[in-house]
Amino acid sequence: MTAPRRTGPPPPPNLVLTITPAVDWRLDWCHACKAWTRATGSTFLLTPDGVATVSTWSWCEVCDAPGEAHRD
Ligand SMILES: [Zn+2]
């Protein structure tokens, strides 16, 4: 008895990289506000070769809030 054989085209080679964008962030210390109001994060890509960091950013909810200038 022979096993049934599949017919049809073979699966395509894995030429397309699987790239998954991801963002990781945490609260950070803002020296201007002297408070934990700054969000610092990294945007990176998950590829078959590993993780590639694309950019980093930071944003303070007080300093960078529109319409609310922070002064010492
Ligand atoms: Zn701030």
N, CA, C, O and the ligand as a Tripos MOL2 file, in Angstrom:
@<TRIPOS>MOLECULE
protein
  289   287    73     0     0
PROTEIN
NO_CHARGES

@<TRIPOS>ATOM
      1 N           0.8530   -1.1770    0.0000 N.3       1 MET1
      2 CA          0.0000    0.0000    0.0000 C.3       1 MET1
      3 C           0.8970    1.2370    0.0000 C.2       1 MET1
      4 O           1.8470    1.3430    0.7750 O.2       1 MET1
      5 N           0.5800    2.1250   -0.8520 N.am      2 THR2
      6 CA          1.4000    3.3300   -0.9660 C.3       2 THR2
      7 C           0.7000    4.5080   -0.3140 C.2       2 THR2
      8 O          -0.5260    4.6170   -0.3250 O.2       2 THR2
      9 N           1.4920    5.3620    0.2370 N.am      3 ALA3
     10 CA          0.9340    6.5660    0.8570 C.3       3 ALA3
     11 C           0.4330    7.5030   -0.2320 C.2       3 ALA3
     12 O           1.0330    7.6050   -1.3020 O.2       3 ALA3
     13 N          -0.6310    8.1610    0.0400 N.am      4 PRO4
     14 CA         -1.1280    9.1210   -0.9730 C.3       4 PRO4
     15 C          -0.1450   10.2610   -1.1430 C.2       4 PRO4
     16 O           0.4190   10.7710   -0.1750 O.2       4 PRO4
     17 N           0.0430   10.6420   -2.3660 N.am      5 ARG5
     18 CA          0.9800   11.7430   -2.6520 C.3       5 ARG5
     19 C           0.2130   13.0220   -2.8980 C.2       5 ARG5
     20 O          -0.8540   13.0380   -3.5110 O.2       5 ARG5
     21 N           0.7840   14.0640   -2.4100 N.am      6 ARG6
     22 CA          0.1620   15.3600   -2.6560 C.3       6 ARG6
     23 C           0.5090   15.8150   -4.0580 C.2       6 ARG6
     24 O           1.6200   15.6000   -4.5420 O.2       6 ARG6
     25 N          -0.4130   16.4170   -4.6730 N.am      7 THR7
     26 CA         -0.1470   16.9900   -5.9870 C.3       7 THR7
     27 C          -0.3400   18.5010   -5.9100 C.2       7 THR7
     28 O          -1.0220   19.0130   -5.0210 O.2       7 THR7
     29 N           0.2510   19.1770   -6.8240 N.am      8 GLY8
     30 CA          0.1150   20.6270   -6.8430 C.3       8 GLY8
     31 C           1.4700   21.2730   -6.7090 C.2       8 GLY8
     32 O           2.4860   20.5930   -6.5650 O.2       8 GLY8
     33 N           1.4790   22.5680   -6.7550 N.am      9 PRO9
     34 CA          2.7770   23.2860   -6.7100 C.3       9 PRO9
     35 C           3.4150   23.1590   -5.3420 C.2       9 PRO9
     36 O           2.7180   23.1040   -4.3290 O.2       9 PRO9
     37 N           4.7300   23.1130   -5.3090 N.am     10 PRO10
     38 CA          5.4200   23.0760   -4.0160 C.3      10 PRO10
     39 C           5.2550   24.4040   -3.3010 C.2      10 PRO10
     40 O           4.9840   25.4230   -3.9370 O.2      10 PRO10
     41 N           5.4130   24.4010   -2.0060 N.am     11 PRO11
     42 CA          5.3100   25.6760   -1.2730 C.3      11 PRO11
     43 C           6.4100   26.6140   -1.7060 C.2      11 PRO11
     44 O           7.5210   26.1750   -2.0010 O.2      11 PRO11
     45 N           6.1190   27.8950   -1.7490 N.am     12 PRO12
     46 CA          7.1420   28.8600   -2.1900 C.3      12 PRO12
     47 C           8.2730   28.9310   -1.1840 C.2      12 PRO12
     48 O           8.0660   28.7410    0.0150 O.2      12 PRO12
     49 N           9.4640   29.2040   -1.6760 N.am     13 PRO13
     50 CA         10.5950   29.3720   -0.7440 C.3      13 PRO13
     51 C          10.3650   30.5590    0.1580 C.2      13 PRO13
     52 O           9.6480   31.4970   -0.1910 O.2      13 PRO13
     53 N          10.9710   30.5070    1.3010 N.am     14 ASN14
     54 CA         10.7660   31.5450    2.3080 C.3      14 ASN14
     55 C          11.6660   32.7430    2.0120 C.2      14 ASN14
     56 O          12.6320   33.0170    2.7230 O.2      14 ASN14
     57 N          11.3120   33.4480    0.9330 N.am     15 LEU15
     58 CA         12.1220   34.5950    0.5560 C.3      15 LEU15
     59 C          11.6350   35.8760    1.2160 C.2      15 LEU15
     60 O          12.3740   36.8550    1.3200 O.2      15 LEU15
     61 N          10.4220   35.8580    1.6460 N.am     16 VAL16
     62 CA          9.8620   37.0690    2.2570 C.3      16 VAL16
     63 C          10.1870   37.0640    3.7410 C.2      16 VAL16
     64 O           9.7980   36.1550    4.4750 O.2      16 VAL16
     65 N          10.8910   38.0700    4.1620 N.am     17 LEU17
     66 CA         11.2530   38.1680    5.5660 C.3      17 LEU17
     67 C          10.0240   38.5170    6.3840 C.2      17 LEU17
     68 O           9.1830   39.3230    5.9840 O.2      17 LEU17
     69 N           9.9530   37.9020    7.5080 N.am     18 THR18
     70 CA          8.8900   38.2420    8.4360 C.3      18 THR18
     71 C           9.3770   39.3720    9.3310 C.2      18 THR18
     72 O          10.2210   39.1700   10.2050 O.2      18 THR18
     73 N           8.8460   40.5390    9.1060 N.am     19 ILE19
     74 CA          9.2630   41.7140    9.8660 C.3      19 ILE19
     75 C           8.0810   42.2010   10.6810 C.2      19 ILE19
     76 O           7.0150   42.5190   10.1530 O.2      19 ILE19
     77 N           8.3020   42.2470   11.9570 N.am     20 THR20
     78 CA          7.2350   42.6610   12.8480 C.3      20 THR20
     79 C           7.6510   43.9240   13.5790 C.2      20 THR20
     80 O           8.5910   43.8900   14.3740 O.2      20 THR20
     81 N           6.9850   45.0210   13.3340 N.am     21 PRO21
     82 CA          7.3090   46.2280   14.0980 C.3      21 PRO21
     83 C           6.7870   46.1170   15.5140 C.2      21 PRO21
     84 O           5.7150   45.5620   15.7570 O.2      21 PRO21
     85 N           7.5470   46.6430   16.4300 N.am     22 ALA22
     86 CA          7.1420   46.5840   17.8270 C.3      22 ALA22
     87 C           7.6550   47.8260   18.5370 C.2      22 ALA22
     88 O           8.6380   48.4420   18.1240 O.2      22 ALA22
     89 N           6.9910   48.1630   19.5740 N.am     23 VAL23
     90 CA          7.3640   49.3330   20.3640 C.3      23 VAL23
     91 C           7.4390   48.9130   21.8190 C.2      23 VAL23
     92 O           6.5300   48.2850   22.3630 O.2      23 VAL23
     93 N           8.5600   49.2840   22.4320 N.am     24 ASP24
     94 CA          8.7280   49.0170   23.8510 C.3      24 ASP24
     95 C           8.9830   50.3500   24.5320 C.2      24 ASP24
     96 O           9.8260   51.1210   24.0740 O.2      24 ASP24
     97 N           8.2830   50.6350   25.6020 N.am     25 TRP25
     98 CA          8.4780   51.9180   26.2600 C.3      25 TRP25
     99 C           8.3800   51.7490   27.7620 C.2      25 TRP25
    100 O           7.8590   50.7540   28.2660 O.2      25 TRP25
    101 N           8.8910   52.7410   28.4600 N.am     26 ARG26
    102 CA          8.8430   52.7280   29.9190 C.3      26 ARG26
    103 C           8.7990   54.1700   30.4080 C.2      26 ARG26
    104 O           9.1280   55.1020   29.6760 O.2      26 ARG26
    105 N           8.3930   54.3280   31.6360 N.am     27 LEU27
    106 CA          8.4280   55.6460   32.2530 C.3      27 LEU27
    107 C           9.8590   55.9610   32.6480 C.2      27 LEU27
    108 O          10.5930   55.0870   33.1090 O.2      27 LEU27
    109 N          10.2480   57.2120   32.4640 N.am     28 ASP28
    110 CA         11.6060   57.6220   32.7590 C.3      28 ASP28
    111 C          11.5740   58.9340   33.5350 C.2      28 ASP28
    112 O          10.5540   59.6210   33.5850 O.2      28 ASP28
    113 N          12.6900   59.2590   34.1270 N.am     29 TRP29
    114 CA         12.8160   60.4470   34.9510 C.3      29 TRP29
    115 C          13.0360   61.6720   34.0780 C.2      29 TRP29
    116 O          13.9400   61.6950   33.2440 O.2      29 TRP29
    117 N          12.2100   62.6840   34.2720 N.am     30 CYS30
    118 CA         12.3870   63.9390   33.5440 C.3      30 CYS30
    119 C          13.1170   64.9110   34.4440 C.2      30 CYS30
    120 O          12.6310   65.2480   35.5230 O.2      30 CYS30
    121 N          14.2970   65.3730   34.0020 N.am     31 HIS31
    122 CA         15.0910   66.2820   34.8210 C.3      31 HIS31
    123 C          14.4690   67.6660   34.8710 C.2      31 HIS31
    124 O          14.7050   68.4060   35.8270 O.2      31 HIS31
    125 N          13.7050   68.0270   33.9010 N.am     32 ALA32
    126 CA         13.0550   69.3400   33.8980 C.3      32 ALA32
    127 C          11.9020   69.3790   34.8830 C.2      32 ALA32
    128 O          11.7300   70.3460   35.6260 O.2      32 ALA32
    129 N          11.1200   68.3220   34.8790 N.am     33 CYS33
    130 CA          9.9600   68.2790   35.7640 C.3      33 CYS33
    131 C          10.3040   67.7170   37.1440 C.2      33 CYS33
    132 O           9.5680   67.9090   38.1110 O.2      33 CYS33
    133 N          11.4340   67.0230   37.2110 N.am     34 LYS34
    134 CA         11.8060   66.3080   38.4390 C.3      34 LYS34
    135 C          10.6820   65.3580   38.8530 C.2      34 LYS34
    136 O          10.2390   65.3310   40.0010 O.2      34 LYS34
    137 N          10.2580   64.6050   37.8900 N.am     35 ALA35
    138 CA          9.1740   63.6560   38.1480 C.3      35 ALA35
    139 C           9.2460   62.5510   37.0930 C.2      35 ALA35
    140 O           9.9080   62.6820   36.0640 O.2      35 ALA35
    141 N           8.5500   61.4780   37.3880 N.am     36 TRP36
    142 CA          8.5350   60.3440   36.4490 C.3      36 TRP36
    143 C           7.4260   60.5670   35.4310 C.2      36 TRP36
    144 O           6.4220   59.8560   35.3900 O.2      36 TRP36
    145 N           7.6530   61.5830   34.6180 N.am     37 THR37
    146 CA          6.6180   61.9520   33.6640 C.3      37 THR37
    147 C           7.0670   61.7310   32.2240 C.2      37 THR37
    148 O           6.3100   61.9930   31.2890 O.2      37 THR37
    149 N           8.2840   61.2540   32.0450 N.am     38 ARG38
    150 CA          8.7960   61.0890   30.6910 C.3      38 ARG38
    151 C           8.6450   59.6370   30.2570 C.2      38 ARG38
    152 O           8.9690   58.7120   31.0020 O.2      38 ARG38
    153 N           8.1600   59.4620   29.0690 N.am     39 ALA39
    154 CA          8.0620   58.1290   28.4820 C.3      39 ALA39
    155 C           9.1830   57.9680   27.4710 C.2      39 ALA39
    156 O           9.3040   58.7630   26.5390 O.2      39 ALA39
    157 N           9.9920   56.9510   27.6500 N.am     40 THR40
    158 CA         11.0860   56.6700   26.7260 C.3      40 THR40
    159 C          10.8230   55.3170   26.0780 C.2      40 THR40
    160 O          10.4940   54.3390   26.7500 O.2      40 THR40
    161 N          10.9740   55.2850   24.7780 N.am     41 GLY41
    162 CA         10.6540   54.0370   24.0980 C.3      41 GLY41
    163 C          11.5690   53.7750   22.9250 C.2      41 GLY41
    164 O          12.3170   54.6480   22.4830 O.2      41 GLY41
    165 N          11.4940   52.5740   22.4380 N.am     42 SER42
    166 CA         12.2520   52.1750   21.2670 C.3      42 SER42
    167 C          11.3050   51.5110   20.2780 C.2      42 SER42
    168 O          10.4220   50.7320   20.6390 O.2      42 SER42
    169 N          11.5250   51.8490   19.0370 N.am     43 THR43
    170 CA         10.8010   51.1690   17.9870 C.3      43 THR43
    171 C          11.7660   50.2160   17.3090 C.2      43 THR43
    172 O          12.8360   50.6340   16.8660 O.2      43 THR43
    173 N          11.4130   48.9620   17.2210 N.am     44 PHE44
    174 CA         12.3360   48.0020   16.6300 C.3      44 PHE44
    175 C          11.5770   47.0080   15.7700 C.2      44 PHE44
    176 O          10.3530   46.8920   15.8310 O.2      44 PHE44
    177 N          12.3440   46.3070   14.9770 N.am     45 LEU45
    178 CA         11.7830   45.3230   14.0680 C.3      45 LEU45
    179 C          12.2620   43.9330   14.4630 C.2      45 LEU45
    180 O          13.4310   43.7240   14.7870 O.2      45 LEU45
    181 N          11.3450   43.0100   14.4260 N.am     46 LEU46
    182 CA         11.7080   41.6200   14.6680 C.3      46 LEU46
    183 C          11.8950   40.9400   13.3180 C.2      46 LEU46
    184 O          10.9580   40.8150   12.5300 O.2      46 LEU46
    185 N          13.1230   40.5040   13.0720 N.am     47 THR47
    186 CA         13.4260   39.8430   11.8140 C.3      47 THR47
    187 C          13.9590   38.4520   12.1080 C.2      47 THR47
    188 O          14.3010   38.1560   13.2530 O.2      47 THR47
    189 N          14.0370   37.6020   11.1120 N.am     48 PRO48
    190 CA         14.5900   36.2600   11.3480 C.3      48 PRO48
    191 C          16.0170   36.2950   11.8780 C.2      48 PRO48
    192 O          16.4620   35.3420   12.5180 O.2      48 PRO48
    193 N          16.7410   37.3850   11.6190 N.am     49 ASP49
    194 CA         18.1180   37.4790   12.0990 C.3      49 ASP49
    195 C          18.2050   38.0250   13.5090 C.2      49 ASP49
    196 O          19.2650   37.9820   14.1320 O.2      49 ASP49
    197 N          17.1020   38.5360   14.0110 N.am     50 GLY50
    198 CA         17.1500   39.0920   15.3540 C.3      50 GLY50
    199 C          16.3250   40.3600   15.4300 C.2      50 GLY50
    200 O          15.3820   40.5720   14.6690 O.2      50 GLY50
    201 N          16.7140   41.1830   16.3700 N.am     51 VAL51
    202 CA         15.9820   42.4170   16.6120 C.3      51 VAL51
    203 C          16.8150   43.5880   16.1190 C.2      51 VAL51
    204 O          17.9920   43.7020   16.4640 O.2      51 VAL51
    205 N          16.2240   44.4500   15.3240 N.am     52 ALA52
    206 CA         16.9110   45.6300   14.8390 C.3      52 ALA52
    207 C          16.1890   46.8570   15.3780 C.2      52 ALA52
    208 O          14.9990   47.0580   15.1350 O.2      52 ALA52
    209 N          16.9340   47.6670   16.1130 N.am     53 THR53
    210 CA         16.3370   48.8880   16.6500 C.3      53 THR53
    211 C          16.2850   49.9400   15.5520 C.2      53 THR53
    212 O          17.2880   50.2310   14.9000 O.2      53 THR53
    213 N          15.1190   50.4950   15.3610 N.am     54 VAL54
    214 CA         14.9460   51.4850   14.3060 C.3      54 VAL54
    215 C          15.1310   52.8870   14.8500 C.2      54 VAL54
    216 O          15.8130   53.7120   14.2420 O.2      54 VAL54
    217 N          14.5330   53.1490   15.9770 N.am     55 SER55
    218 CA         14.6460   54.4890   16.5270 C.3      55 SER55
    219 C          14.2980   54.4620   18.0020 C.2      55 SER55
    220 O          13.6510   53.5410   18.5010 O.2      55 SER55
    221 N          14.7480   55.4990   18.6770 N.am     56 THR56
    222 CA         14.3550   55.6940   20.0710 C.3      56 THR56
    223 C          13.7240   57.0690   20.1810 C.2      56 THR56
    224 O          14.0010   57.9670   19.3860 O.2      56 THR56
    225 N          12.8910   57.2090   21.1600 N.am     57 TRP57
    226 CA         12.1890   58.4740   21.3210 C.3      57 TRP57
    227 C          11.8820   58.6770   22.7890 C.2      57 TRP57
    228 O          11.9360   57.7390   23.5840 O.2      57 TRP57
    229 N          11.5620   59.9030   23.1390 N.am     58 SER58
    230 CA         11.1210   60.1880   24.4920 C.3      58 SER58
    231 C          10.1080   61.3140   24.4330 C.2      58 SER58
    232 O          10.1420   62.1630   23.5410 O.2      58 SER58
    233 N           9.2410   61.3030   25.3660 N.am     59 TRP59
    234 CA          8.1590   62.2790   25.3860 C.3      59 TRP59
    235 C           7.7380   62.4970   26.8230 C.2      59 TRP59
    236 O           7.4430   61.5530   27.5560 O.2      59 TRP59
    237 N           7.7150   63.7540   27.2090 N.am     60 CYS60
    238 CA          7.3040   64.0900   28.5630 C.3      60 CYS60
    239 C           5.8930   64.6350   28.5310 C.2      60 CYS60
    240 O           5.5710   65.5250   27.7450 O.2      60 CYS60
    241 N           5.0720   64.0990   29.3820 N.am     61 GLU61
    242 CA          3.6680   64.5160   29.3510 C.3      61 GLU61
    243 C           3.4800   65.9500   29.8180 C.2      61 GLU61
    244 O           2.4480   66.5630   29.5430 O.2      61 GLU61
    245 N           4.4820   66.4960   30.5310 N.am     62 VAL62
    246 CA          4.3980   67.8790   30.9920 C.3      62 VAL62
    247 C           5.1380   68.8010   30.0130 C.2      62 VAL62
    248 O           4.5710   69.7710   29.5120 O.2      62 VAL62
    249 N           6.4140   68.4830   29.7500 N.am     63 CYS63
    250 CA          7.2290   69.3350   28.8840 C.3      63 CYS63
    251 C           6.6820   69.3770   27.4650 C.2      63 CYS63
    252 O           6.6690   70.4250   26.8190 O.2      63 CYS63
    253 N           6.2470   68.2590   27.0090 N.am     64 ASP64
    254 CA          5.8610   68.1410   25.6050 C.3      64 ASP64
    255 C           4.3590   68.1970   25.4050 C.2      64 ASP64
    256 O           3.8590   67.9430   24.3090 O.2      64 ASP64
    257 N           3.6490   68.5260   26.4580 N.am     65 ALA65
    258 CA          2.2100   68.6400   26.3050 C.3      65 ALA65
    259 C           1.8780   69.9130   25.5330 C.2      65 ALA65
    260 O           2.3920   70.9820   25.8640 O.2      65 ALA65
    261 N           1.0540   69.8200   24.5420 N.am     66 PRO66
    262 CA          0.7310   71.0100   23.7420 C.3      66 PRO66
    263 C          -0.0180   72.0390   24.5750 C.2      66 PRO66
    264 O          -0.9780   71.7160   25.2750 O.2      66 PRO66
    265 N           0.4340   73.2720   24.4860 N.am     67 GLY67
    266 CA         -0.2840   74.3570   25.1450 C.3      67 GLY67
    267 C           0.0410   74.5150   26.6190 C.2      67 GLY67
    268 O          -0.5500   75.3530   27.3000 O.2      67 GLY67
    269 N           0.9850   73.7100   27.1210 N.am     68 GLU68
    270 CA          1.3380   73.8460   28.5280 C.3      68 GLU68
    271 C           2.8420   73.9340   28.6680 C.2      68 GLU68
    272 O           3.5100   72.9150   28.8440 O.2      68 GLU68
    273 N           3.3770   75.1230   28.5920 N.am     69 ALA69
    274 CA          4.8060   75.3290   28.6970 C.3      69 ALA69
    275 C           5.2440   75.1440   30.1440 C.2      69 ALA69
    276 O           4.5990   75.6230   31.0770 O.2      69 ALA69
    277 N           6.3400   74.4480   30.3010 N.am     70 HIS70
    278 CA          6.8420   74.1930   31.6510 C.3      70 HIS70
    279 C           8.0120   75.1100   31.9300 C.2      70 HIS70
    280 O           8.9590   75.1540   31.1440 O.2      70 HIS70
    281 N           7.9700   75.8350   33.0150 N.am     71 ARG71
    282 CA          9.0700   76.7270   33.3720 C.3      71 ARG71
    283 C           9.4500   76.4850   34.8090 C.2      71 ARG71
    284 O           8.6040   76.1920   35.6550 O.2      71 ARG71
    285 N          10.7570   76.6120   35.0800 N.am     72 ASP72
    286 CA         11.2100   76.4980   36.4570 C.3      72 ASP72
    287 C          11.1110   77.8540   37.1430 C.2      72 ASP72
    288 O          11.4480   77.9760   38.3210 O.2      72 ASP72
    289 ZN          9.1940   67.1030   31.7320 Zn       73 ZN73
@<TRIPOS>BOND
     1     1     2 1
     2     2     3 1
     3     3     4 2
     4     3     5 am
     5     5     6 1
     6     6     7 1
     7     7     8 2
     8     7     9 am
     9     9    10 1
    10    10    11 1
    11    11    12 2
    12    11    13 am
    13    13    14 1
    14    14    15 1
    15    15    16 2
    16    15    17 am
    17    17    18 1
    18    18    19 1
    19    19    20 2
    20    19    21 am
    21    21    22 1
    22    22    23 1
    23    23    24 2
    24    23    25 am
    25    25    26 1
    26    26    27 1
    27    27    28 2
    28    27    29 am
    29    29    30 1
    30    30    31 1
    31    31    32 2
    32    31    33 am
    33    33    34 1
    34    34    35 1
    35    35    36 2
    36    35    37 am
    37    37    38 1
    38    38    39 1
    39    39    40 2
    40    39    41 am
    41    41    42 1
    42    42    43 1
    43    43    44 2
    44    43    45 am
    45    45    46 1
    46    46    47 1
    47    47    48 2
    48    47    49 am
    49    49    50 1
    50    50    51 1
    51    51    52 2
    52    51    53 am
    53    53    54 1
    54    54    55 1
    55    55    56 2
    56    55    57 am
    57    57    58 1
    58    58    59 1
    59    59    60 2
    60    59    61 am
    61    61    62 1
    62    62    63 1
    63    63    64 2
    64    63    65 am
    65    65    66 1
    66    66    67 1
    67    67    68 2
    68    67    69 am
    69    69    70 1
    70    70    71 1
    71    71    72 2
    72    71    73 am
    73    73    74 1
    74    74    75 1
    75    75    76 2
    76    75    77 am
    77    77    78 1
    78    78    79 1
    79    79    80 2
    80    79    81 am
    81    81    82 1
    82    82    83 1
    83    83    84 2
    84    83    85 am
    85    85    86 1
    86    86    87 1
    87    87    88 2
    88    87    89 am
    89    89    90 1
    90    90    91 1
    91    91    92 2
    92    91    93 am
    93    93    94 1
    94    94    95 1
    95    95    96 2
    96    95    97 am
    97    97    98 1
    98    98    99 1
    99    99   100 2
   100    99   101 am
   101   101   102 1
   102   102   103 1
   103   103   104 2
   104   103   105 am
   105   105   106 1
   106   106   107 1
   107   107   108 2
   108   107   109 am
   109   109   110 1
   110   110   111 1
   111   111   112 2
   112   111   113 am
   113   113   114 1
   114   114   115 1
   115   115   116 2
   116   115   117 am
   117   117   118 1
   118   118   119 1
   119   119   120 2
   120   119   121 am
   121   121   122 1
   122   122   123 1
   123   123   124 2
   124   123   125 am
   125   125   126 1
   126   126   127 1
   127   127   128 2
   128   127   129 am
   129   129   130 1
   130   130   131 1
   131   131   132 2
   132   131   133 am
   133   133   134 1
   134   134   135 1
   135   135   136 2
   136   135   137 am
   137   137   138 1
   138   138   139 1
   139   139   140 2
   140   139   141 am
   141   141   142 1
   142   142   143 1
   143   143   144 2
   144   143   145 am
   145   145   146 1
   146   146   147 1
   147   147   148 2
   148   147   149 am
   149   149   150 1
   150   150   151 1
   151   151   152 2
   152   151   153 am
   153   153   154 1
   154   154   155 1
   155   155   156 2
   156   155   157 am
   157   157   158 1
   158   158   159 1
   159   159   160 2
   160   159   161 am
   161   161   162 1
   162   162   163 1
   163   163   164 2
   164   163   165 am
   165   165   166 1
   166   166   167 1
   167   167   168 2
   168   167   169 am
   169   169   170 1
   170   170   171 1
   171   171   172 2
   172   171   173 am
   173   173   174 1
   174   174   175 1
   175   175   176 2
   176   175   177 am
   177   177   178 1
   178   178   179 1
   179   179   180 2
   180   179   181 am
   181   181   182 1
   182   182   183 1
   183   183   184 2
   184   183   185 am
   185   185   186 1
   186   186   187 1
   187   187   188 2
   188   187   189 am
   189   189   190 1
   190   190   191 1
   191   191   192 2
   192   191   193 am
   193   193   194 1
   194   194   195 1
   195   195   196 2
   196   195   197 am
   197   197   198 1
   198   198   199 1
   199   199   200 2
   200   199   201 am
   201   201   202 1
   202   202   203 1
   203   203   204 2
   204   203   205 am
   205   205   206 1
   206   206   207 1
   207   207   208 2
   208   207   209 am
   209   209   210 1
   210   210   211 1
   211   211   212 2
   212   211   213 am
   213   213   214 1
   214   214   215 1
   215   215   216 2
   216   215   217 am
   217   217   218 1
   218   218   219 1
   219   219   220 2
   220   219   221 am
   221   221   222 1
   222   222   223 1
   223   223   224 2
   224   223   225 am
   225   225   226 1
   226   226   227 1
   227   227   228 2
   228   227   229 am
   229   229   230 1
   230   230   231 1
   231   231   232 2
   232   231   233 am
   233   233   234 1
   234   234   235 1
   235   235   236 2
   236   235   237 am
   237   237   238 1
   238   238   239 1
   239   239   240 2
   240   239   241 am
   241   241   242 1
   242   242   243 1
   243   243   244 2
   244   243   245 am
   245   245   246 1
   246   246   247 1
   247   247   248 2
   248   247   249 am
   249   249   250 1
   250   250   251 1
   251   251   252 2
   252   251   253 am
   253   253   254 1
   254   254   255 1
   255   255   256 2
   256   255   257 am
   257   257   258 1
   258   258   259 1
   259   259   260 2
   260   259   261 am
   261   261   262 1
   262   262   263 1
   263   263   264 2
   264   263   265 am
   265   265   266 1
   266   266   267 1
   267   267   268 2
   268   267   269 am
   269   269   270 1
   270   270   271 1
   271   271   272 2
   272   271   273 am
   273   273   274 1
   274   274   275 1
   275   275   276 2
   276   275   277 am
   277   277   278 1
   278   278   279 1
   279   279   280 2
   280   279   281 am
   281   281   282 1
   282   282   283 1
   283   283   284 2
   284   283   285 am
   285   285   286 1
   286   286   287 1
   287   287   288 2
@<TRIPOS>SUBSTRUCTURE
     1 MET1         2 RESIDUE 1 A MET
     2 THR2         6 RESIDUE 1 A THR
     3 ALA3        10 RESIDUE 1 A ALA
     4 PRO4        14 RESIDUE 1 A PRO
     5 ARG5        18 RESIDUE 1 A ARG
     6 ARG6        22 RESIDUE 1 A ARG
     7 THR7        26 RESIDUE 1 A THR
     8 GLY8        30 RESIDUE 1 A GLY
     9 PRO9        34 RESIDUE 1 A PRO
    10 PRO10       38 RESIDUE 1 A PRO
    11 PRO11       42 RESIDUE 1 A PRO
    12 PRO12       46 RESIDUE 1 A PRO
    13 PRO13       50 RESIDUE 1 A PRO
    14 ASN14       54 RESIDUE 1 A ASN
    15 LEU15       58 RESIDUE 1 A LEU
    16 VAL16       62 RESIDUE 1 A VAL
    17 LEU17       66 RESIDUE 1 A LEU
    18 THR18       70 RESIDUE 1 A THR
    19 ILE19       74 RESIDUE 1 A ILE
    20 THR20       78 RESIDUE 1 A THR
    21 PRO21       82 RESIDUE 1 A PRO
    22 ALA22       86 RESIDUE 1 A ALA
    23 VAL23       90 RESIDUE 1 A VAL
    24 ASP24       94 RESIDUE 1 A ASP
    25 TRP25       98 RESIDUE 1 A TRP
    26 ARG26      102 RESIDUE 1 A ARG
    27 LEU27      106 RESIDUE 1 A LEU
    28 ASP28      110 RESIDUE 1 A ASP
    29 TRP29      114 RESIDUE 1 A TRP
    30 CYS30      118 RESIDUE 1 A CYS
    31 HIS31      122 RESIDUE 1 A HIS
    32 ALA32      126 RESIDUE 1 A ALA
    33 CYS33      130 RESIDUE 1 A CYS
    34 LYS34      134 RESIDUE 1 A LYS
    35 ALA35      138 RESIDUE 1 A ALA
    36 TRP36      142 RESIDUE 1 A TRP
    37 THR37      146 RESIDUE 1 A THR
    38 ARG38      150 RESIDUE 1 A ARG
    39 ALA39      154 RESIDUE 1 A ALA
    40 THR40      158 RESIDUE 1 A THR
    41 GLY41      162 RESIDUE 1 A GLY
    42 SER42      166 RESIDUE 1 A SER
    43 THR43      170 RESIDUE 1 A THR
    44 PHE44      174 RESIDUE 1 A PHE
    45 LEU45      178 RESIDUE 1 A LEU
    46 LEU46      182 RESIDUE 1 A LEU
    47 THR47      186 RESIDUE 1 A THR
    48 PRO48      190 RESIDUE 1 A PRO
    49 ASP49      194 RESIDUE 1 A ASP
    50 GLY50      198 RESIDUE 1 A GLY
    51 VAL51      202 RESIDUE 1 A VAL
    52 ALA52      206 RESIDUE 1 A ALA
    53 THR53      210 RESIDUE 1 A THR
    54 VAL54      214 RESIDUE 1 A VAL
    55 SER55      218 RESIDUE 1 A SER
    56 THR56      222 RESIDUE 1 A THR
    57 TRP57      226 RESIDUE 1 A TRP
    58 SER58      230 RESIDUE 1 A SER
    59 TRP59      234 RESIDUE 1 A TRP
    60 CYS60      238 RESIDUE 1 A CYS
    61 GLU61      242 RESIDUE 1 A GLU
    62 VAL62      246 RESIDUE 1 A VAL
    63 CYS63      250 RESIDUE 1 A CYS
    64 ASP64      254 RESIDUE 1 A ASP
    65 ALA65      258 RESIDUE 1 A ALA
    66 PRO66      262 RESIDUE 1 A PRO
    67 GLY67      266 RESIDUE 1 A GLY
    68 GLU68      270 RESIDUE 1 A GLU
    69 ALA69      274 RESIDUE 1 A ALA
    70 HIS70      278 RESIDUE 1 A HIS
    71 ARG71      282 RESIDUE 1 A ARG
    72 ASP72      286 RESIDUE 1 A ASP
    73 ZN73       289 GROUP 0 **** ****
